[in-house]
Amino acid sequence: MADIVLKDVSKSYGTVKVLERVNMHIRSGEFIVFLGPSGCGKSTLLRMIAGLEAVNDGEIHIGDRRVDQLPPNQRGVAMVFQNYALYPHMTVRQNMSFGLENIGTDKGEIARRVDEAARMLEIGQLLDRRPAQLSGGQRQRVAIGRAIVREPQAFLLDEPLSNLDAGLRVRTRVELAQLHQRIGTTMIFVTHDQTEAMTLASRIVVMNNRRVEQIGSPMDVYSRPASRFVAAFVGSPSMNFVPVSALDVVDSRMVATAGGGRVSTTIAESNAPAMAEGLVLGIRPEALTVAEAGELRGTIALVERLGDRTLVHVTLTDGTLVIGEDVGKSLLEPGMEVQLSVDGAATHLFDAQGTAFHGN
């Protein structure tokens, strides 16, 4: 295993910039997730690490070697693709052993690695089948097994679960997390699904518009988003954003006038913006709960009953639509007037450019 370091990595296709000056240090053994919307550059960045895309500027280091000028087979990484890329005329065993045979690995060693990977992935009974005889989840395991037998320094996984149905996707996600715990090898996983990122990652790299917005643990990214984009992209339902009309100081803390009410925040006066113009207050739905007496008032537009909780869509007195929470057996109905209590310790403040101000 080895650290992976990216230094000012950039990529363009002609005049179209795809990635701009990306810097990153991935520690050995981490499970890193590149998260972002389609077109943000996350798959391109993964392919550059793999050697499938050329680097226009910058450097990529794996361990003590600079690899951005090396061919893919000399970088010590193994790629798992979205479409599995299995050879249809070969058995599972042949698919898993093919790459090792090409580089002249001893037959006994190949058999040992294939059998060990099959045991680990619980596909030993499938070794003599061909891909057409396998389910989608089984094909994905074979693709992962083919990568495992190479014993790489890092696994690179490009949206490997996107072709699976919802139930199988959840099960395979759990299996992938358990696999990482067993083998401890560095994994870089690309997805646009924030649930996959939150449940799998040691750290999440949130990408948007050709650059990295934030790198942090799942809960750091969720609880302390660096920008409005990160706050909106990570979390389901998305964070509520309420325009701020005024900021006041109470006991050295900022109180925001927003949504027709006054909301206390954890922002210290010393960290606060100079003016309220363009500011937006961010509140996660779980920090906005129905109460007998709350800072915000409004009219219910929609009720979503999820069993363990109820999501309540409320139009505030200033016209802003927000999503709050009520108990699972809520009796609320559209059209009712409600009050919402705000957990001030869980609020966020963003300026007109989307940059976050954090409390102490």
Secondary structure, 3 states (H helix, E strand, C coil): CCCEEEEEEEEEECCEEEEEEEEEEECCCCEEEEECCCCCCHHHHHHHHHCCCCCCEEEEEECCEECCCCCHHHCCEEEECCCCCCCCCCCHHHHHHHHHHHCCCCHHHHHHHHHHHHHHHCCHHHCCCCHHHCCHHHHHHHHHHHHHCCCCCEEEEECCCCCCCHHHHHHHHHHHHHHHHHHCCEEEEEECCHHHHHHHCCEEEEEECCEEEEEECHHHHHHCCCEHHHHHHCCCCCCEEEEEEEEEEECCEEEEEECCEEEEEEEEHHHCCCCCCCCEEEECHHHEEEECCCCEEEEEEEEEECCCEEEEEEEECCCCEEEEEEECCCCCCCCCEEEEEECHHHEEEECCCCEEECCC
